[in-house]
Amino acid sequence: RETLGGGRKPPYMRDPALAERILRTLDRKGPRTFIFAITMGNHGPWLGAVDGLEGYLAGLRQSDEMIQILIDGLARRGDGALLGFYGDHLPSLPRVFARHGFDDWRSDYAIWSADGASRRRDLAACELGRTLVGAALAPGTGAARDAVVAMTHRA
């Protein structure tokens, strides 16, 4: 409970703070460390506008900040680190999405590597873990040279 933020409002750690904690853990444990973190920063309730959209978008900005902190911190290390991240679902804001004509319910997934070249391909959600492990075990200077850096879940 204390790690997630204890009794603070909101009662969990903000995404940028979680990124800093992950980087500190890597500093302590070393480059061959696997960390799996689940953020709660954008799981509502989405306060702000009547429909929650402003609150949701504010949470996305924090998530973007978290990802940038992690990418910058991992890139400075130069040790072949991989970063896999995904959104496992969209928020429960169906009226907002309908009003804006949004009807694509897929979630985006990505693997980032400091030593990788960018390429995009679509994968099923169940393929993300295998792809990440394959990139980590690929021969070369750490991560796979052709690591997948953007993927979209297909239904």
C-alpha positions in Angstrom: 0.0 0.0 0.0 2.8 2.4 0.8 4.5 1.7 -2.5 1.4 2.5 -4.4 0.8 5.7 -2.6 -0.8 4.8 0.7 -3.6 7.1 1.8 -2.7 10.0 -0.6 -5.2 11.4 -3.1 -5.4 9.6 -5.5 -4.5 6.6 -3.4 -1.8 5.4 -5.8 1.5 6.5 -7.2 1.4 8.9 -10.2 2.8 7.5 -13.4 5.9 9.8 -13.6 6.8 8.9 -10.0 6.5 5.2 -10.8 8.9 5.7 -13.7 11.4 7.3 -11.4 11.0 4.4 -8.9 11.6 1.8 -11.7 14.8 3.6 -12.7 16.0 3.7 -9.1 15.3 -0.1 -8.8 17.3 -0.7 -12.0 20.2 1.4 -10.5 20.2 -0.9 -7.4 19.5 -4.3 -9.1 21.5 -4.0 -12.3 20.8 -4.3 -16.1 19.7 -7.9 -16.1 16.6 -7.1 -14.0 13.0 -7.8 -15.2 10.4 -5.3 -13.8 6.7 -5.6 -14.5 4.7 -2.6 -13.3 1.1 -1.8 -13.6 0.1 1.8 -13.4 -3.1 3.0 -11.9 -2.7 6.7 -12.8 -5.4 6.7 -15.5 -7.9 4.2 -14.1 -10.4 6.9 -13.1 -12.5 8.3 -11.7 -11.9 10.8 -14.5 -12.8 14.1 -12.9 -12.9 17.4 -14.7 -15.5 17.6 -17.5 -19.0 16.4 -17.1 -18.2 13.4 -19.3 -14.7 12.7 -17.8 -12.9 13.3 -21.0 -10.7 16.1 -19.7 -9.7 13.9 -16.7 -8.9 11.0 -18.9 -6.7 13.1 -21.3 -4.9 14.6 -18.2 -4.1 11.0 -17.2 -2.8 10.2 -20.7 -0.4 13.2 -20.5 1.0 11.7 -17.2 1.4 8.3 -18.9 3.2 10.0 -21.8 5.5 11.7 -19.3 6.2 8.4 -17.6 7.1 6.7 -20.9 9.5 9.5 -21.8 11.2 9.4 -18.4 11.7 5.6 -18.8 13.0 6.0 -22.4 15.4 8.7 -21.4 16.6 6.8 -18.4 17.1 3.6 -20.3 18.8 5.3 -23.2 21.4 6.8 -20.8 22.3 3.4 -19.5 23.3 2.0 -22.9 23.0 -1.6 -21.6 20.6 -3.1 -24.2 17.5 -2.4 -22.1 14.0 -3.1 -23.5 10.8 -1.3 -22.5 7.5 -3.0 -23.3 4.3 -1.1 -22.6 0.6 -1.4 -23.4 -2.8 -0.2 -22.6 -4.9 -3.2 -21.8 -8.2 -1.5 -22.3 -9.8 1.8 -23.1 -11.7 3.7 -20.5 -15.4 3.2 -19.9 -16.5 6.4 -21.6 -18.7 5.0 -24.3 -20.9 8.2 -24.7 -17.8 10.4 -25.1 -16.4 8.1 -27.8 -19.7 7.8 -29.6 -20.1 11.6 -29.6 -16.7 12.0 -31.2 -17.2 9.1 -33.7 -14.6 6.9 -32.1 -15.2 3.2 -32.8 -11.7 1.6 -32.8 -11.5 -0.3 -29.5 -8.1 -1.8 -30.1 -5.3 -1.0 -27.6 -1.8 -0.1 -28.6 1.2 -2.0 -27.5 4.9 -1.2 -28.0 8.4 -2.4 -27.4 11.2 0.1 -27.3 14.9 -0.7 -27.5 17.9 1.7 -27.4 19.7 -0.6 -29.9 16.7 -1.3 -32.1 15.6 -0.1 -35.5 12.0 1.0 -35.7 9.4 -1.1 -37.5 5.7 -1.5 -37.1 3.6 -4.6 -37.2 0.3 -5.7 -35.8 0.1 -8.5 -33.3 -2.5 -10.1 -31.2 -2.3 -9.2 -27.5 -1.2 -12.8 -26.7 1.9 -12.3 -28.9 3.3 -9.3 -27.0 5.1 -11.3 -24.2 6.7 -13.8 -26.6 7.8 -10.9 -28.8 9.4 -9.1 -25.9 11.2 -12.2 -24.6 12.4 -12.9 -28.2 13.8 -9.4 -28.5 15.6 -9.7 -25.1 17.1 -13.1 -26.1 18.1 -12.1 -29.6 21.8 -12.3 -30.4 23.8 -9.1 -30.6 24.5 -6.3 -28.2 21.6 -6.8 -25.9 18.2 -6.2 -27.4 17.2 -7.2 -30.9 18.4 -4.8 -33.6 15.0 -4.9 -35.2 12.9 -4.7 -32.0 9.3 -4.0 -32.6 8.6 -0.5 -31.4 4.9 -0.1 -32.1 2.2 -2.7 -32.2 -1.6 -2.6 -32.2 -3.7 -5.2 -30.6 -6.1 -6.8 -33.1 -9.3 -8.3 -32.0 
